[in-house]
Amino acid sequence: MIELQAPDWWHEVPILSGPTIQIREVEARDTGSLFELLTDPKVSRYISTPPPSVAAFQGFVDWAHRRREGGNCVCLAVVPRGLEQAIGLFQVRALEPSFRIAEWGFALGAAFWSTGIFSEAAGLVADFAFKTIGVHRLEARAVVENFRGNRALEKLGAKGEAVLRNSFGRDRSQFLWAIVAEEWRPPV
């Protein structure tokens, strides 16, 4: 029987560095800051319901590590230079076994909106998805009312492909966005 070697990122997620941030795997030390920032009503209205307590966030971090070890998902913390704690996160998960088609989701604390951090972080994470994981198609969903998030995806080069009616909760719709590897151009 031939044993397949897992890609390096399955064993240890590299630190992705930009001019003002670092992206690293989400860790237990991030649970307090992420709980506080992502349960803010300004943020939580646009994302899936975050864990309801710091302890539940720790369970999410443990789950994310198990999923990464299985090669199904990677959950990355956004940490501005000079800070120790995460101010947001990105999750990239396989939509099929080869990880050629993936979906990413993201959230930043509201105090960090319109700072350029999202664009820098998204560029690093998309590069990682395409060049390291081997993703061919990277999909995102954004609530229609999330004008800032939809515009950010468009500025990254994502193409709007569909409106998914009543796909977020019972009565809210989402836009489906996608970037394919051969069209990806990192933001400058």
C-alpha positions, 0 to 999 in steps of 0.5 A: 500500500502506498502511503500519501504524504500530507502537505506541510501546511497540514502539520504546521501552518506557516506564518504569513507576513505583510507590511502591517499584519501577520496571519497565523493559525488561530490559537487558544490565546485568541479566544478572548479577543475574538469572542469580544470582537466577533460578538459585537452586533456590528460584526455578528449581523454579517457572519454565521453565529459566533460561539456564545462564550469564550469557552465555546470559542476554545472549542471552535479553536480545537475543532479548527486544529482537528480539521486542519490536521485532517486537511479539510480546513485552515483557520487563520488569525489576523494579528496587527504588528505590535499586538499579540491578540487576533483582531479577526480571522479567515477560514478556508475550507475544502468544498470537495476532497481534493481541496481544489474548490474551497470556500473562505469566510472572514471577519474583522473587529469593527474598529479595524474596518476601513484600515486596509487590514482586510485587503492586506490579510485577504491577499495573503490568505488568497495567495496561501490558498492558491499557491500553497494549498493548491486551490483552483476556485475560491468561493465566498458568500456575503450577506447582500446588506454587507455593502462593505464586505461585498465591495471588498471582495469585488476590489480583490478581483472576485466575480459575483456569480449568483444571489443565493435567496434566503440562504443566510437565516430564513430571510436574508440573501447572500451574494456568491463570489468566486476567484479562480487561480488563473485570474488571481492578482494579489492587491498592490 
